[in-house]
Amino acid sequence: MKRFVFATIFSAAMLLPIYAQTPGPGDSKDPSRNPAEAKTKAGARTYRQQDRIAAGEKSGNLKPKAAANLEKREAGINKTRADMRKANGGKLTAADRAKINARQNKVSHSIKARKEAGAAEKK
């Protein structure tokens, strides 16, 4: 019985550091995010923009309503990308990538402008 208790405690102590290093939901390195999408430039950019929105909301520079609007726009881009892939057999054409990139540029500029406006209001 003592061996069992010791083995259990020892195993838990050995696994604790591994568990502590595992990224959780919302972490920028969260493995639950779609890994295939993150391999593309557009997919990685989507995650970075999501992180920028979350950081702006957390810092208070981005109002919740503005953050919700930006998230909605990002979701629209994601849906458009999925529809484009579906229409082209799982691939994005160069023209499709250019359209997605242009829309992401607009959202990126909006994130920056709204965060700056929020920061200016704080002063």
Backbone as a ProteinNet text record, in pm:
[ID]
protein_1_A
[PRIMARY]
MKRFVFATIFSAAMLLPIYAQTPGPGDSKDPSRNPAEAKTKAGARTYRQQDRIAAGEKSGNLKPKAAANLEKREAGINKTRADMRKANGGKLTAADRAKINARQNKVSHSIKARKEAGAAEKK
[TERTIARY]
82	0	86.9	194	282.4	348.4	381.5	443.3	346.3	219.6	118.6	103.1	94.3	80.2	204	321.1	444.1	451	415.3	418.6	320.3	203.5	103.1	152.8	207.6	258.1	376.7	464.9	580.8	537.5	440	390.3	328.1	250.4	187.1	293.5	396.3	502.8	579.5	593.9	665.1	580.7	449.1	361.9	325.7	338.1	300.2	375.2	505.9	574.3	528.7	495.8	448.6	314.1	224.9	92.9	104.4	195.1	210.9	257.6	325.9	376.1	276	168.3	69.9	-11.2	-15.7	-93.6	-241.9	-312.8	-456.4	-534.8	-668.4	-751.8	-719.4	-714.5	-684.9	-537.1	-452.7	-308.5	-272.4	-179	-145.1	-83.1	-36.2	19.6	-73.7	-201.6	-302.4	-311.5	-284	-288.3	-429.6	-531.4	-668.1	-708.6	-630	-657.3	-629.8	-695.5	-682.9	-538.4	-461.9	-321.3	-300.4	-390.6	-375.4	-390.7	-482	-504.8	-388.8	-330.2	-221.1	-94.3	-83.2	35.5	40.2	-75.3	-77.8	-53.1	-5.4	18.6	-110.9	-216.9	-345.6	-399.5	-381.5	-428.5	-353.4	-222	-140.7	-176	-201.6	-237.5	-370.5	-464.8	-594.2	-575.1	-490	-467	-396.3	-302.6	-234.9	-333.1	-422.4	-520.4	-617.8	-655.3	-741.8	-672.3	-543.1	-465.2	-456.7	-442.5	-437.6	-570.4	-680.9	-812.9	-827.7	-789.9	-800.2	-712.7	-592.3	-502	-557.7	-615.6	-675.1	-793.7	-872	-987.8	-942	-840.1	-788.3	-726.3	-655.4	-590.7	-690.1	-808.6	-908.4	-900.4	-806.8	-794.5	-899.1	-962.3	-1062.8	-1192.5	-1296.1	-1424.3	-1484.9	-1565.2	-1625.7	-1707.6	-1780.2	-1860.6	-1771.2	-1662.1	-1568.4	-1500.7	-1465.2	-1402.3	-1498.4	-1625.3	-1725.2	-1740	-1737.5	-1747.7	-1628.4	-1508.5	-1388	-1389.5	-1435.4	-1444.6	-1543.9	-1653.1	-1754.2	-1695.7	-1617.7	-1553.3	-1452.8	-1377.2	-1282.6	-1357.5	-1470.9	-1550.2	-1600.1	-1636.4	-1679.5	-1567.5	-1446.6	-1330.9	-1307.5	-1317.8	-1297.1	-1400.8	-1525.6	-1631.9	-1606.3	-1567.4	-1538.2	-1423.8	-1319.2	-1205.5	-1251.5	-1334.1	-1383.7	-1468	-1552.3	-1634.5	-1547.7	-1443	-1352.8	-1280.6	-1237.4	-1170.2	-1265.3	-1386.9	-1486.6	-1513.8	-1518.2	-1546.4	-1430.6	-1309.3	-1191	-1125	-1200.5	-1145.7	-1044.6	-1063	-974.9	-854.9	-841.3	-727	-776.5	-688.5	-717	-637.7	-704.4	-633.8	-558.5	-470.8	-395.1	-490.5	-594.1	-692.7	-767.7	-801.5	-869.9	-780.6	-653.2	-559.4	-547.4	-546.8	-536.6	-660.1	-777.8	-901.1	-901.3	-861	-855.2	-754.4	-639	-534.7	-583.9	-655.1	-707.8	-807.1	-894.1	-991.2	-920.3	-818.1	-744.1	-669.1	-619.5	-553.7	-650.7	-774	-873.2	-902.9	-918	-945.1	-825.2	-705.7	-585	-576.5	-606.4	-604.8	-713.1	-828	-935.8	-895.5	-828.2	-782.5	-690.1	-593.5	-497.3	-566.7	-654.3	-721.7	-809.1	-881.3	-970.9	-893.1	-781	-699.2	-637.7	-592.5	-535.5	-640.4	-761.8	-871	-905.6	-905.8	-933	-825.9	-701.7	-591.2	-597.9	-639.3	-649.8	-761.9	-870.4	-981.7	-941.5	-848.6	-804.1	-729.6	-661.8	-577.6	-659
-119.2	0	126.2	125.6	240.7	265.1	154.9	167.5	232.2	192.9	248.3	398.6	440.6	581.8	657.9	603.1	667.4	678.5	572.2	572.2	675.2	686.8	783.2	925.5	954.9	1088.4	1120.4	1023.8	1043	1070.4	994	1013.4	1151	1192.3	1324.3	1434.3	1417.2	1517.5	1524.5	1413.3	1411.7	1473.2	1457.7	1507.8	1654.6	1707.1	1845.1	1945.1	1935.2	2031.1	2020.8	1902.2	1884.5	1952.3	1934.8	1996.4	2148.7	2200.2	2344.6	2408.6	2335	2389.4	2376.5	2303.5	2283.2	2409.7	2465.2	2586.9	2559.7	2656.4	2641.4	2722.6	2717.9	2794.7	2943.3	3008.1	3150.6	3180.9	3081.7	3103.1	3117.3	3203.7	3226.5	3103.5	3010.3	2887.1	2769.4	2797.4	2696.9	2594.7	2464.9	2364.4	2332.6	2377.6	2349.4	2435.2	2538.2	2615.8	2527	2555.3	2473	2476.5	2366.9	2369.6	2383.7	2330	2341.6	2487.4	2557.7	2698	2784.4	2750	2829.6	2817	2715	2696.6	2796.8	2851	2947.9	3087.1	3176.2	3313.9	3379.9	3357.4	3418.9	3362.7	3233.1	3171.6	3222.8	3233.7	3285.2	3430.7	3506.1	3646.5	3660.3	3572.7	3574.6	3558.3	3464.5	3441.6	3560.3	3621.5	3739	3854.5	3872.7	3980.9	3953	3826.5	3790.2	3824.2	3795.7	3826.9	3977.9	4055.2	4200.6	4255.7	4199.9	4242.8	4210.7	4089.8	4049.4	4136.5	4167.6	4251.7	4392.8	4446.6	4580	4585.8	4478.7	4472.1	4458.8	4376.9	4355.1	4482.5	4558.2	4680.1	4795.1	4779.8	4885	4985.3	4969.1	5058.9	5030.6	4916	4876.2	4847.9	4921.2	4903.3	4769.6	4709.7	4580	4580.1	4688.3	4695.3	4697.3	4772.9	4779	4644.5	4578.9	4447.2	4347.2	4353.3	4262.1	4286.1	4413.3	4446.3	4390.6	4407.7	4357.5	4204.9	4140.6	3993.3	3947	4020.7	3986.4	3998.7	4104.4	4122.3	4010.9	3971.3	3858.6	3729.6	3708.3	3588.2	3587.8	3706	3717.1	3681.1	3725.4	3691.9	3541.3	3481.3	3337.1	3259.6	3305	3237.9	3252.7	3373.1	3396.7	3306.9	3296.1	3210.8	3065.2	3019.3	2881.5	2859.9	2957.4	2946.8	2943.9	3027.3	3030.2	2896.3	2841.1	2711.2	2603.3	2607.4	2506.9	2515.7	2637.8	2658	2613.3	2611.1	2578.1	2447.6	2356.7	2225.6	2228.3	2316.6	2319.8	2410.7	2477.2	2566.8	2710	2804	2944.6	2988.2	3053.9	3106	3232.4	3278.7	3401.3	3519.7	3523.8	3632.7	3625.7	3503.5	3485.8	3531.7	3493.4	3534.7	3686.6	3750	3896	3961.3	3906.8	3960.8	3944.8	3826.9	3801	3896.5	3911.6	3999.7	4144.8	4190.4	4327.7	4347	4248.5	4259.2	4255.4	4170.2	4164.5	4295	4359.2	4489	4592.5	4593.3	4688.2	4664.4	4537.8	4506.9	4544.6	4518.6	4552.3	4702.9	4782	4927.6	4972	4904.6	4937.7	4906	4792.3	4755.4	4864	4903.3	5004.9	5137.3	5181	5309.7	5309.8	5202	5197.1	5186.2	5112.9	5105.7	5241.9	5313.3	5445.5	5543.3	5533.7	5622.1	5593.5	5466.3	5427.9	5476.3	5470.5	5517.3	5669.3	5738.9	5884.9	5927	5848.5	5878.3	5862.6	5772.5	5748.2	5868.8	5942.3	6054.1	6170.2
0	0	0	78.7	84.2	-51.2	-120.4	-251.8	-351.1	-343.3	-433.3	-410.5	-286	-252.9	-299.7	-272.9	-314.8	-467.4	-536.9	-683.6	-739.8	-679.7	-725.3	-706.1	-589.8	-560.8	-651.6	-670	-755.9	-900.4	-949	-1086.5	-1102.8	-1003.9	-1010.4	-1011	-930.6	-924.1	-1056.5	-1124.3	-1251.8	-1364.1	-1358.7	-1464.1	-1446	-1327	-1300.7	-1389.7	-1406.5	-1495	-1640.2	-1684.5	-1821.9	-1838.4	-1742	-1748.3	-1743.4	-1665.8	-1651.4	-1781.9	-1867.5	-1993.2	-2107.2	-2085.2	-2189.5	-2208.7	-2331.8	-2354.5	-2340	-2291.4	-2270.9	-2372.2	-2360.7	-2453	-2444.6	-2558.3	-2562.4	-2569.7	-2544.8	-2554.6	-2701.8	-2733.7	-2874.1	-2939.2	-2858.3	-2912.8	-2884.9	-2876.4	-2844.5	-2957.9	-2931	-3037.3	-3083.8	-3010.9	-3052.9	-3172.2	-3202.4	-3322.2	-3442.4	-3551.3	-3671.1	-3721.3	-3701.8	-3741.2	-3891.2	-3972.3	-4116.9	-4159.6	-4097.1	-4131	-4083.2	-3969.5	-3914	-3997.6	-4081.6	-4164.1	-4279.1	-4316.2	-4424.6	-4367.7	-4452.3	-4407.1	-4362.6	-4440.2	-4406.2	-4275.5	-4254.3	-4130.7	-4009.7	-4022.5	-3912	-3885.6	-3990.6	-3974	-3900.9	-3932.2	-3864.3	-3714.6	-3674.3	-3531.8	-3467	-3538.1	-3482.2	-3463.9	-3559.9	-3548	-3434.6	-3416.9	-3303.6	-3172.5	-3165.9	-3045.6	-3023.5	-3131	-3118.8	-3067.4	-3116.1	-3069.5	-2921	-2883.2	-2742.1	-2652.4	-2698.3	-2619.6	-2605	-2710.3	-2704.6	-2610.5	-2612	-2523.1	-2377.6	-2356.1	-2220.9	-2163.3	-2247.7	-2200.4	-2183	-2239.6	-2230	-2343.9	-2434.4	-2549.5	-2656.1	-2648.3	-2745.8	-2670	-2703.8	-2635.7	-2675.9	-2587.6	-2619	-2748.6	-2772.8	-2895.3	-3018.9	-3012	-3124.6	-3145.3	-3033.9	-3044	-3107.9	-3068	-3125	-3274.9	-3316	-3457.7	-3535.5	-3479.3	-3546.2	-3554.5	-3446.8	-3446.9	-3553.5	-3567.1	-3667.7	-3808.1	-3829.7	-3960.1	-3987.7	-3885.4	-3900	-3933.2	-3865.9	-3893.3	-4037.9	-4087.7	-4227.1	-4323.5	-4291.2	-4374.5	-4372.4	-4254.5	-4242.9	-4323.7	-4319.8	-4395.7	-4545.1	-4586.7	-4727.8	-4774.3	-4690.7	-4724.9	-4740.2	-4647.7	-4655.1	-4780.6	-4813.3	-4934.6	-5060.3	-5061.3	-5177	-5192.8	-5079.5	-5085.8	-5136.2	-5087	-5126.9	-5276.5	-5328.3	-5470.8	-5559.5	-5504.2	-5585.1	-5542.8	-5488.8	-5454.9	-5341.2	-5244.7	-5128.5	-5141.6	-5253	-5275.5	-5290.7	-5259.5	-5284.6	-5406.9	-5499.4	-5615.8	-5574.3	-5660.6	-5632.3	-5616.7	-5698	-5689.2	-5556	-5513.8	-5384.5	-5269.7	-5274.2	-5169.3	-5164.9	-5281.2	-5286.3	-5223.9	-5252	-5193.1	-5041.3	-4994.8	-4849.6	-4785.1	-4847.4	-4794.2	-4785.9	-4887.8	-4887.8	-4773.4	-4753.1	-4643	-4508.1	-4495.1	-4369.3	-4344.3	-4450.4	-4435.6	-4378	-4429.4	-4379.5	-4231.7	-4193.3	-4052.8	-3967	-4016.4	-3941.8	-3916.2	-4018.6	-4002.7	-3903.5	-3907	-3813.8	-3670.3	-3650.9	-3516.6	-3463.5	-3545.8	-3502.7	-3472.7	-3561.4	-3543.8	-3418.7	-3397.7	-3281.2	-3151.1	-3152.6	-3032.2	-3000.3	-3103	-3082.1	-3032.8	-3087.3	-3042.7	-2897	-2860.7	-2722.1	-2627.4	-2670.9	-2588.4	-2572.1	-2677.8	-2670.8	-2575.5	-2572.2	-2481.3	-2336.1	-2309.4	-2171.7	-2114	-2201.8	-2154.8	-2106.2
[MASK]
+++++++++++++++++++++++++++++++++++++++++++++++++++++++++++++++++++++++++++++++++++++++++++++++++++++++++++++++++++++++++++

